[in-house]
Amino acid sequence: MKEAYQILIAPHITDKTVKKNYDRLNDAHTYVFRVDIKSNKFEIKRAIESYFGVQVDAVNTLIVRGKVKRAQLRTKVTTGKLPNWKKAYVKLKSGNKIAEFEGM
């Protein structure tokens, strides 16, 4: 069994995720995390609930494919690929929020 710090890598904070954070209609907060690629929805839900002390309503996951990068060295052009990673959209039950992410 994995610990919460092994599953949750980092919060994924961008302009788009901050705008999507609060749903006024349902009074629910949605947070986006970068998680371990081998973890499933149940492990992510358990990790969020134990680490932050909130109740999770739903977890949606997707795998973000790594970009192909080209680099030009002095004499040749090489290509490389960034690694794939997993993103999790965590929707909390109404009335719950994570205090560490408030004010962003």
N, CA, C and O atoms as a MOPAC input file, in Angstrom:
PM7 MOZYME 1SCF
protein

 N      0.84200 1    -1.18200 1     0.00000 1
 C      0.00000 1     0.00000 1     0.00000 1
 C      0.88200 1     1.23900 1     0.00000 1
 O      1.80700 1     1.35300 1     0.80400 1
 N      0.59100 1     2.16500 1    -0.90500 1
 C      1.37800 1     3.38000 1    -1.04000 1
 C      0.92000 1     4.43000 1    -0.04200 1
 O     -0.24400 1     4.47200 1     0.35500 1
 N      1.85300 1     5.26600 1     0.34800 1
 C      1.54300 1     6.39900 1     1.21900 1
 C      1.04300 1     7.56300 1     0.37000 1
 O      1.19500 1     7.55300 1    -0.85200 1
 N      0.44500 1     8.56600 1     1.01600 1
 C     -0.12000 1     9.71500 1     0.30200 1
 C      0.96000 1    10.51700 1    -0.41200 1
 O      0.72500 1    11.03400 1    -1.50400 1
 N      2.14100 1    10.62600 1     0.19000 1
 C      3.19500 1    11.41900 1    -0.43700 1
 C      3.80000 1    10.69400 1    -1.64100 1
 O      4.46600 1    11.33000 1    -2.45900 1
 N      3.58800 1     9.38800 1    -1.77000 1
 C      4.05100 1     8.65700 1    -2.94500 1
 C      3.07100 1     8.78500 1    -4.10300 1
 O      3.47100 1     8.67500 1    -5.26200 1
 N      1.80800 1     9.01200 1    -3.81100 1
 C      0.78500 1     9.12800 1    -4.84900 1
 C      0.67800 1    10.56000 1    -5.35100 1
 O      0.66800 1    10.78700 1    -6.56100 1
 N      0.59800 1    11.52900 1    -4.44400 1
 C      0.45200 1    12.93700 1    -4.82300 1
 C      1.83200 1    13.52900 1    -5.06100 1
 O      2.64100 1    13.60800 1    -4.13600 1
 N      2.10800 1    13.94200 1    -6.28300 1
 C      3.41700 1    14.51100 1    -6.60100 1
 C      3.40800 1    16.01200 1    -6.36400 1
 O      4.25300 1    16.53100 1    -5.63400 1
 N      2.44700 1    16.72300 1    -6.98000 1
 C      2.39800 1    18.17500 1    -6.83300 1
 C      1.03600 1    18.67900 1    -7.28800 1
 O      0.38100 1    18.03400 1    -8.10700 1
 N      0.60000 1    19.82700 1    -6.76600 1
 C     -0.61100 1    20.43800 1    -7.32600 1
 C     -0.29200 1    21.02800 1    -8.69200 1
 O      0.80500 1    21.53600 1    -8.92000 1
 N     -1.24700 1    20.95600 1    -9.58300 1
 C     -1.07000 1    21.50300 1   -10.93400 1
 C     -1.83300 1    22.81900 1   -10.98900 1
 O     -3.04700 1    22.83000 1   -11.19800 1
 N     -1.12400 1    23.92500 1   -10.80300 1
 C     -1.75900 1    25.23900 1   -10.69300 1
 C     -1.45900 1    26.04300 1   -11.94800 1
 O     -0.31300 1    26.41300 1   -12.20300 1
 N     -2.49900 1    26.30800 1   -12.72700 1
 C     -2.41900 1    27.16800 1   -13.89900 1
 C     -3.61000 1    28.11300 1   -13.86000 1
 O     -4.46500 1    28.00600 1   -12.98100 1
 N     -3.66500 1    29.03300 1   -14.80500 1
 C     -4.80200 1    29.95300 1   -14.87300 1
 C     -6.10800 1    29.19500 1   -15.08300 1
 O     -7.12900 1    29.53100 1   -14.48300 1
 N     -6.07200 1    28.18600 1   -15.92500 1
 C     -7.27100 1    27.42200 1   -16.24000 1
 C     -7.75800 1    26.62100 1   -15.02700 1
 O     -8.96300 1    26.54500 1   -14.78700 1
 N     -6.85300 1    26.03100 1   -14.27100 1
 C     -7.27300 1    25.23900 1   -13.11700 1
 C     -7.76000 1    26.12300 1   -11.97500 1
 O     -8.62600 1    25.70700 1   -11.20600 1
 N     -7.22800 1    27.31400 1   -11.85200 1
 C     -7.69300 1    28.22800 1   -10.80600 1
 C     -9.10600 1    28.72000 1   -11.12900 1
 O     -9.92500 1    28.87200 1   -10.22300 1
 N     -9.40000 1    28.97100 1   -12.40300 1
 C    -10.74600 1    29.38600 1   -12.79400 1
 C    -11.75700 1    28.26300 1   -12.59300 1
 O    -12.91400 1    28.51700 1   -12.25900 1
 N    -11.32100 1    27.02800 1   -12.79600 1
 C    -12.21400 1    25.87700 1   -12.66300 1
 C    -12.38300 1    25.45900 1   -11.20300 1
 O    -13.18000 1    24.56600 1   -10.91700 1
 N    -11.67000 1    26.06600 1   -10.29500 1
 C    -11.60800 1    25.65800 1    -8.89700 1
 C    -12.97500 1    25.62600 1    -8.22300 1
 O    -13.27400 1    24.66100 1    -7.52000 1
 N    -13.80600 1    26.62800 1    -8.40500 1
 C    -15.04800 1    26.74000 1    -7.63600 1
 C    -16.25500 1    26.69000 1    -8.55500 1
 O    -16.32500 1    27.42900 1    -9.53700 1
 N    -17.20900 1    25.81700 1    -8.23800 1
 C    -18.47300 1    25.69900 1    -8.95900 1
 C    -19.56900 1    26.32100 1    -8.09500 1
 O    -19.95400 1    25.74600 1    -7.07700 1
 N    -20.06700 1    27.47900 1    -8.48900 1
 C    -21.05800 1    28.20200 1    -7.68900 1
 C    -22.39000 1    27.46400 1    -7.61600 1
 O    -23.09500 1    27.55500 1    -6.61100 1
 N    -22.73200 1    26.74700 1    -8.65700 1
 C    -24.01700 1    26.07700 1    -8.70300 1
 C    -24.12100 1    24.98000 1    -7.64400 1
 O    -25.14500 1    24.86400 1    -6.97100 1
 N    -23.07800 1    24.18300 1    -7.49300 1
 C    -23.10600 1    23.06200 1    -6.55200 1
 C    -22.34500 1    23.34200 1    -5.26300 1
 O    -22.31500 1    22.48500 1    -4.38000 1
 N    -21.73400 1    24.50800 1    -5.12900 1
 C    -20.90400 1    24.86200 1    -3.97900 1
 C    -19.82100 1    23.80000 1    -3.75900 1
 O    -19.61100 1    23.32900 1    -2.64100 1
 N    -19.14400 1    23.43700 1    -4.84400 1
 C    -18.11600 1    22.40100 1    -4.78400 1
 C    -16.80100 1    22.94300 1    -5.32500 1
 O    -16.78800 1    23.76200 1    -6.24400 1
 N    -15.70400 1    22.48400 1    -4.75600 1
 C    -14.36900 1    22.88100 1    -5.18000 1
 C    -13.72300 1    21.74100 1    -5.94400 1
 O    -13.86800 1    20.57800 1    -5.56900 1
 N    -13.00400 1    22.06800 1    -7.02200 1
 C    -12.27200 1    21.09200 1    -7.81700 1
 C    -10.80700 1    21.48900 1    -7.82900 1
 O    -10.47400 1    22.63700 1    -8.12300 1
 N     -9.93300 1    20.54800 1    -7.51300 1
 C     -8.49300 1    20.78600 1    -7.49600 1
 C     -7.81700 1    19.82500 1    -8.45600 1
 O     -8.29500 1    18.71200 1    -8.67500 1
 N     -6.70500 1    20.25900 1    -9.02700 1
 C     -5.98300 1    19.45600 1   -10.00100 1
 C     -4.61600 1    19.11200 1    -9.41700 1
 O     -3.90300 1    19.98100 1    -8.91600 1
 N     -4.26500 1    17.82600 1    -9.49000 1
 C     -2.99700 1    17.35200 1    -8.94600 1
 C     -2.24300 1    16.54800 1   -10.00000 1
 O     -2.83500 1    15.89200 1   -10.85800 1
 N     -0.94100 1    16.62100 1    -9.90800 1
 C     -0.07200 1    15.73600 1   -10.67100 1
 C      0.18600 1    14.53000 1    -9.78500 1
 O      0.68700 1    14.68200 1    -8.67100 1
 N     -0.15000 1    13.32300 1   -10.26300 1
 C     -0.08600 1    12.12400 1    -9.42800 1
 C      0.81100 1    11.07400 1   -10.08200 1
 O      1.22300 1    11.20700 1   -11.23400 1
 N      1.09500 1    10.03300 1    -9.30900 1
 C      1.88700 1     8.91800 1    -9.79800 1
 C      1.14700 1     8.23300 1   -10.94100 1
 O     -0.06100 1     8.01100 1   -10.85700 1
 N      1.86100 1     7.90100 1   -11.99800 1
 C      1.22200 1     7.36700 1   -13.20500 1
 C      0.62200 1     5.98400 1   -12.98100 1
 O     -0.27100 1     5.57500 1   -13.72300 1
 N      1.09200 1     5.26200 1   -11.98100 1
 C      0.58100 1     3.90900 1   -11.72200 1
 C     -0.55800 1     3.88600 1   -10.70500 1
 O     -1.11500 1     2.82100 1   -10.44200 1
 N     -0.91100 1     5.01400 1   -10.13800 1
 C     -1.97300 1     5.04600 1    -9.12600 1
 C     -3.34400 1     5.08300 1    -9.79800 1
 O     -3.48700 1     5.58400 1   -10.91300 1
 N     -4.35400 1     4.54600 1    -9.10200 1
 C     -5.71000 1     4.54900 1    -9.63700 1
 C     -6.57200 1     5.53600 1    -8.85400 1
 O     -6.09000 1     6.18700 1    -7.92800 1
 N     -7.85900 1     5.64600 1    -9.23100 1
 C     -8.75200 1     6.63600 1    -8.64000 1
 C     -8.99300 1     6.39600 1    -7.15700 1
 O     -9.09800 1     7.34700 1    -6.38200 1
 N     -9.08100 1     5.13200 1    -6.75700 1
 C     -9.34100 1     4.82300 1    -5.35400 1
 C     -8.14700 1     5.22000 1    -4.47600 1
 O     -8.33000 1     5.74800 1    -3.37900 1
 N     -6.93900 1     4.96600 1    -4.95700 1
 C     -5.73900 1     5.35900 1    -4.20800 1
 C     -5.62400 1     6.88100 1    -4.11500 1
 O     -5.23800 1     7.41400 1    -3.07500 1
 N     -5.96000 1     7.57600 1    -5.19900 1
 C     -5.90100 1     9.03900 1    -5.19400 1
 C     -6.92700 1     9.60000 1    -4.21800 1
 O     -6.62600 1    10.52700 1    -3.46600 1
 N     -8.13300 1     9.04800 1    -4.22500 1
 C     -9.18100 1     9.50400 1    -3.31000 1
 C     -8.76300 1     9.30500 1    -1.86100 1
 O     -8.91600 1    10.21200 1    -1.04200 1
 N     -8.23900 1     8.13600 1    -1.54000 1
 C     -7.80000 1     7.83500 1    -0.17700 1
 C     -6.63900 1     8.74900 1     0.24100 1
 O     -6.57500 1     9.18300 1     1.39200 1
 N     -5.72700 1     9.03700 1    -0.68600 1
 C     -4.59100 1     9.90100 1    -0.37700 1
 C     -5.03200 1    11.33200 1    -0.09400 1
 O     -4.53600 1    11.95500 1     0.84500 1
 N     -5.95600 1    11.86200 1    -0.89000 1
 C     -6.45200 1    13.22700 1    -0.67900 1
 C     -7.20000 1    13.32300 1     0.64800 1
 O     -7.00400 1    14.27300 1     1.40500 1
 N     -8.05200 1    12.34600 1     0.92700 1
 C     -8.83200 1    12.37400 1     2.17200 1
 C     -7.94100 1    12.26200 1     3.40300 1
 O     -8.20200 1    12.92600 1     4.40600 1
 N     -6.90800 1    11.44800 1     3.35400 1
 C     -6.05400 1    11.29000 1     4.52700 1
 C     -5.07700 1    12.45400 1     4.68400 1
 O     -4.78400 1    12.86800 1     5.80500 1
 N     -4.57300 1    12.98100 1     3.57600 1
 C     -3.55900 1    14.03100 1     3.65100 1
 C     -4.15300 1    15.39700 1     4.00100 1
 O     -3.58800 1    16.12500 1     4.81800 1
 N     -5.28400 1    15.74700 1     3.39300 1
 C     -5.88000 1    17.06500 1     3.59300 1
 C     -7.06600 1    17.05300 1     4.54800 1
 O     -7.49400 1    18.12100 1     4.98800 1
 N     -7.60600 1    15.90400 1     4.88200 1
 C     -8.72900 1    15.82400 1     5.81500 1
 C    -10.03400 1    16.35900 1     5.26000 1
 O    -10.78400 1    17.02800 1     5.97000 1
 N    -10.31300 1    16.07100 1     3.99900 1
 C    -11.55300 1    16.51100 1     3.35300 1
 C    -12.27200 1    15.28700 1     2.80000 1
 O    -11.71700 1    14.18800 1     2.77700 1
 N    -13.51600 1    15.48600 1     2.35300 1
 C    -14.28400 1    14.40700 1     1.74700 1
 C    -14.31900 1    14.60100 1     0.23800 1
 O    -14.68800 1    15.67200 1    -0.24500 1
 N    -13.93900 1    13.57400 1    -0.50200 1
 C    -13.85600 1    13.63400 1    -1.95500 1
 C    -15.14500 1    13.08500 1    -2.55600 1
 O    -15.63400 1    12.03100 1    -2.14900 1
 N    -15.68800 1    13.81500 1    -3.53200 1
 C    -16.89300 1    13.38800 1    -4.22100 1
 C    -16.55000 1    12.56400 1    -5.45400 1
 O    -17.11800 1    11.48900 1    -5.64700 1
 N    -15.63400 1    13.04200 1    -6.29400 1
 C    -15.29700 1    12.34600 1    -7.53200 1
 C    -13.83900 1    12.60700 1    -7.90200 1
 O    -13.27200 1    13.64700 1    -7.56700 1
 N    -13.25200 1    11.64700 1    -8.59700 1
 C    -11.88700 1    11.77200 1    -9.10400 1
 C    -11.90500 1    11.40300 1   -10.57400 1
 O    -12.35500 1    10.31600 1   -10.93600 1
 N    -11.42200 1    12.29000 1   -11.42200 1
 C    -11.25700 1    12.02400 1   -12.84700 1
 C     -9.77800 1    12.09700 1   -13.17000 1
 O     -9.09000 1    13.02300 1   -12.74100 1
 N     -9.28300 1    11.12300 1   -13.92400 1
 C     -7.85900 1    11.08600 1   -14.24800 1
 C     -7.65400 1    11.06600 1   -15.74800 1
 O     -8.53400 1    10.65700 1   -16.50500 1
 N     -6.47500 1    11.51400 1   -16.16900 1
 C     -6.07500 1    11.42400 1   -17.55600 1
 C     -4.55800 1    11.37600 1   -17.61200 1
 O     -3.87200 1    11.88700 1   -16.72600 1
 N     -4.05000 1    10.76300 1   -18.65100 1
 C     -2.60800 1    10.69200 1   -18.84800 1
 C     -2.22200 1    11.72800 1   -19.88900 1
 O     -2.75000 1    11.72800 1   -21.00100 1
 N     -1.30300 1    12.60900 1   -19.52800 1
 C     -0.82000 1    13.64700 1   -20.42500 1
 C      0.40700 1    13.08700 1   -21.13200 1
 O      1.38600 1    12.70800 1   -20.48900 1
 N      0.34700 1    13.03800 1   -22.43100 1
 C      1.45700 1    12.49900 1   -23.21200 1
 C      2.58800 1    13.50800 1   -23.26600 1
 O      2.35200 1    14.70800 1   -23.40700 1
 N      3.82100 1    13.02000 1   -23.15300 1
 C      4.98800 1    13.88900 1   -23.16800 1
 C      5.22100 1    14.49400 1   -24.53800 1
 O      4.97800 1    13.85100 1   -25.55900 1
 N      5.68500 1    15.71600 1   -24.56000 1
 C      5.93100 1    16.41400 1   -25.81400 1
 C      7.24200 1    15.93400 1   -26.45000 1
 O      8.16700 1    15.51000 1   -25.75700 1
 N      7.29700 1    16.01100 1   -27.76200 1
 C      8.52100 1    15.70700 1   -28.48800 1
 C      9.26500 1    17.01400 1   -28.67600 1
 O      8.71900 1    17.98100 1   -29.20700 1
 N     10.51400 1    17.03700 1   -28.23600 1
 C     11.31900 1    18.25100 1   -28.30900 1
 C     12.45500 1    18.05000 1   -29.30200 1
 O     13.02100 1    16.96300 1   -29.41400 1
 N     12.76800 1    19.10600 1   -30.00700 1
 C     13.93000 1    19.09200 1   -30.89700 1
 C     14.97900 1    20.00800 1   -30.32800 1
 O     14.67800 1    21.11800 1   -29.88700 1
 N     16.20200 1    19.54800 1   -30.33600 1
 C     17.31200 1    20.36100 1   -29.85900 1
 C     18.38700 1    20.38500 1   -30.93300 1
 O     18.74200 1    19.34900 1   -31.49600 1
 N     18.89600 1    21.56500 1   -31.20800 1
 C     19.94900 1    21.67200 1   -32.21000 1
 C     21.26900 1    21.88300 1   -31.49300 1
 O     21.49400 1    22.89900 1   -30.83600 1
 N     22.12000 1    20.90600 1   -31.63900 1
 C     23.46400 1    21.02300 1   -31.09800 1
 C     24.33500 1    21.71300 1   -32.13200 1
 O     23.81500 1    22.19800 1   -33.13700 1
 N     25.60700 1    21.77000 1   -31.92400 1
 C     26.46800 1    22.49600 1   -32.86600 1
 C     26.41000 1    21.93600 1   -34.27600 1
 O     26.35200 1    22.69600 1   -35.24300 1
 N     26.42500 1    20.62200 1   -34.40400 1
 C     26.50600 1    20.05000 1   -35.74700 1
 C     25.29700 1    19.22700 1   -36.15300 1
 O     25.14300 1    18.93700 1   -37.33900 1
 N     24.43300 1    18.83500 1   -35.22600 1
 C     23.32300 1    17.96700 1   -35.60200 1
 C     22.06200 1    18.34600 1   -34.82500 1
 O     22.11800 1    19.02300 1   -33.79900 1
 N     20.94100 1    17.89300 1   -35.34300 1
 C     19.65000 1    18.11200 1   -34.70200 1
 C     19.23200 1    16.79800 1   -34.06000 1
 O     19.19800 1    15.76300 1   -34.72600 1
 N     18.91700 1    16.83200 1   -32.78500 1
 C     18.47600 1    15.63400 1   -32.09100 1
 C     17.05300 1    15.84900 1   -31.59700 1
 O     16.61900 1    16.98100 1   -31.38400 1
 N     16.33400 1    14.74500 1   -31.41700 1
 C     14.99000 1    14.83100 1   -30.87400 1
 C     14.92900 1    14.02700 1   -29.59300 1
 O     15.62800 1    13.02600 1   -29.43300 1
 N     14.09900 1    14.47100 1   -28.69900 1
 C     13.90000 1    13.78200 1   -27.43400 1
 C     12.43200 1    13.87800 1   -27.05000 1
 O     11.67000 1    14.63600 1   -27.64900 1
 N     12.05000 1    13.11400 1   -26.06100 1
 C     10.65400 1    13.10300 1   -25.64200 1
 C     10.59300 1    13.27000 1   -24.12800 1
 O     11.32300 1    12.61000 1   -23.38800 1
 N      9.71000 1    14.16600 1   -23.67800 1
 C      9.47700 1    14.32600 1   -22.25000 1
 C      8.62000 1    13.16300 1   -21.75700 1
 O      7.85400 1    12.59800 1   -22.53800 1
 N      8.72800 1    12.79400 1   -20.49500 1
 C      7.96800 1    11.62700 1   -20.01700 1
 C      6.46500 1    11.91300 1   -19.90600 1
 O      6.04500 1    13.05900 1   -19.74500 1
 N      5.67300 1    10.84500 1   -19.99500 1
 C      4.23400 1    10.94300 1   -19.76900 1
 C      3.98200 1    11.13500 1   -18.27400 1
 O      4.78400 1    10.70600 1   -17.44500 1
 N      2.86000 1    11.78500 1   -17.93200 1
 C      2.49600 1    11.97300 1   -16.53000 1
 C      0.98400 1    11.95700 1   -16.39900 1
 O      0.26100 1    12.14300 1   -17.37800 1
 N      0.51800 1    11.73400 1   -15.18800 1
 C     -0.91400 1    11.58900 1   -14.92800 1
 C     -1.43800 1    12.79700 1   -14.16500 1
 O     -0.80600 1    13.28700 1   -13.22800 1
 N     -2.61100 1    13.26500 1   -14.59000 1
 C     -3.28100 1    14.40500 1   -13.96600 1
 C     -4.58300 1    13.92000 1   -13.36000 1
 O     -5.28000 1    13.10200 1   -13.96000 1
 N     -4.92000 1    14.41700 1   -12.17500 1
 C     -6.15900 1    14.02700 1   -11.51000 1
 C     -6.96600 1    15.26900 1   -11.15500 1
 O     -6.45900 1    16.19300 1   -10.52100 1
 N     -8.23600 1    15.27700 1   -11.57600 1
 C     -9.18900 1    16.31100 1   -11.19200 1
 C     -9.96500 1    15.77500 1    -9.99900 1
 O    -10.68900 1    14.78700 1   -10.12000 1
 N     -9.81600 1    16.42200 1    -8.84700 1
 C    -10.43500 1    15.95800 1    -7.60700 1
 C    -11.54600 1    16.93100 1    -7.23800 1
 O    -11.28600 1    18.10000 1    -6.95500 1
 N    -12.78600 1    16.44500 1    -7.24100 1
 C    -13.94900 1    17.25900 1    -6.87300 1
 C    -14.32700 1    16.91500 1    -5.44300 1
 O    -14.56200 1    15.75000 1    -5.12000 1
 N    -14.38700 1    17.92800 1    -4.58800 1
 C    -14.73000 1    17.72000 1    -3.18500 1
 C    -16.23000 1    17.84700 1    -2.98500 1
 O    -16.92100 1    18.47100 1    -3.79000 1
 N    -16.72500 1    17.26200 1    -1.92400 1
 C    -18.14500 1    17.38400 1    -1.58700 1
 C    -18.43600 1    18.82000 1    -1.17000 1
 O    -17.53200 1    19.54000 1    -0.74800 1
 N    -19.67700 1    19.23200 1    -1.28400 1
 C    -20.04300 1    20.61600 1    -0.99900 1
 C    -19.71400 1    20.97500 1     0.44400 1
 O    -19.96700 1    20.20300 1     1.36900 1
 N    -19.15200 1    22.14900 1     0.61100 1
 C    -18.76700 1    22.61800 1     1.92500 1
 C    -17.33000 1    22.31400 1     2.29300 1
 O    -16.82200 1    22.87300 1     3.26400 1
 N    -16.65700 1    21.44700 1     1.55200 1
 C    -15.26000 1    21.11500 1     1.81200 1
 C    -14.35500 1    21.93600 1     0.90200 1
 O    -14.69400 1    22.20700 1    -0.25000 1
 N    -13.22000 1    22.32300 1     1.42400 1
 C    -12.19400 1    22.96800 1     0.61300 1
 C    -10.84400 1    22.75100 1     1.27500 1
 O    -10.76000 1    22.48200 1     2.47300 1
 N     -9.80400 1    22.86900 1     0.48800 1
 C     -8.44100 1    22.69200 1     0.98900 1
 C     -7.89900 1    24.07800 1     1.31200 1
 O     -7.78500 1    24.92700 1     0.42800 1
 N     -7.57100 1    24.30200 1     2.56300 1
 C     -7.16200 1    25.62800 1     3.02100 1
 C     -5.82300 1    26.06300 1     2.43200 1
 O     -5.58500 1    27.26100 1     2.27600 1
 N     -4.95500 1    25.12600 1     2.10600 1
 C     -3.63800 1    25.47300 1     1.56900 1
 C     -3.71400 1    26.14600 1     0.21300 1
 O     -2.80200 1    26.88400 1    -0.15900 1
 N     -4.79000 1    25.90500 1    -0.53700 1
 C     -4.91900 1    26.45100 1    -1.88400 1
 C     -5.83400 1    27.65000 1    -1.96100 1
 O     -6.09400 1    28.14500 1    -3.05700 1
 N     -6.32700 1    28.13100 1    -0.85000 1
 C     -7.21400 1    29.29700 1    -0.85800 1
 C     -6.37800 1    30.56800 1    -1.03900 1
 O     -5.25700 1    30.66600 1    -0.54000 1
 N     -6.94500 1    31.53600 1    -1.76000 1
 C     -6.26900 1    32.80500 1    -1.98400 1
 C     -5.42300 1    32.81100 1    -3.23900 1
 O     -4.65800 1    33.74800 1    -3.46600 1
 N     -5.54800 1    31.77400 1    -4.06000 1
 C     -4.76900 1    31.75500 1    -5.31600 1
 C     -5.62400 1    32.26600 1    -6.43300 1
 O     -5.17000 1    32.33600 1    -7.57500 1

